[in-house]
Amino acid sequence: MPLLSKLSVPSENSGPLPAPERVVLTAALLLVTGGAWAWMLLMDWQMRQMMSGTGISVWMPPGTQGQWSGYDFWMLFVMWAVMMIAMMTPTAIPTIRMYHTVSHNHPSITRPALCWTLFLLGYLSAWTAFSALATFLQWPLHHWGILNPMMDSNSFLFSGILIAVAGVYQWTPWKDACLNQCRSPLQFLMAHWHGGAWGSWRMGAENGVFCVGCCWALMLMLFALGMMNMLWIALIALFVLLEKSLPGPSPIFRNLTGFGMLTVGGYFVLRAYGVA
């Protein structure tokens, strides 16, 4: 098989990872994920305390009349980046573990721990780029009053369109192509193998690009559901994890969820016009 030739040691003949390396890998991924979730929960708590009048001060986006500074853009970008790390790192664990197992047995990889770290950084760099784009998309939404300073939507029409778009995207061939890459770690590694440290980062970035291609519409639903709504953030993260973990093609799951999103989006649009 030409793809398998890129991996000189096929996975079924590879030795298992030593227990200490498995512990280090698991601990590192839990630390990254837990740290991001802790930061988000702290920010959510601070915002709630500020709104209740306890005197706590926390950054919030300027409203329609406020002037945006470089600090505002930076804080919004950090919020998006940390949120993407918290939501998406757990969904990449199967691919990172598979990569670490293969790289541990691959002759071109002399420092497996460094390489899986670079793979993770490459994966997160794709979501960091998405975070930068989302930051600049969010700015005019505040300026036009579509989002309030609490980063909740003020528009049923806007929310309905976003949710409906996410539903329709569930049925597209682009979603299929990207999801298949995310769902099959070994298949991805065989098709995109690159040796060395730079190759590790590159593979992680390529996997991250596929992941962004799979999930971008789901993430943009946060504009409609609440940027700091911890419940919806957790539910979308769980949805992505399930979608990427289901064995084999899952047309029933995707058809049902796509139809559900389209229905909710349509309901919001009808509410915007006073019909529902």
Secondary structure, DSSP 4 states (H G I P E B T S, - for coil): -TTGGG-SS-GGGSPPPPHHHHHHHHHHHHHHHHHHHHHHHHHHHHHHHHHTTSS--------SSSPP-HHHHHHHHHHHHHHHHHHHHHHHHHHHHHHHHHHHT-TT-S-HHHHHHHHHHHHHHHHHHHHHHHHHHHHHHHHTTSB-TTS-B--HHHHHHHHHHHHHHTTSHHHHHHHHHHH-HHHHHHHH---HHHHHHHHHHHHHHHHHHHHHHHHHTHHHH-TT-HHHHHHHHHHHHHHHHSSS--HHHHHHHHHHHHHHHHHHHHHHTT--
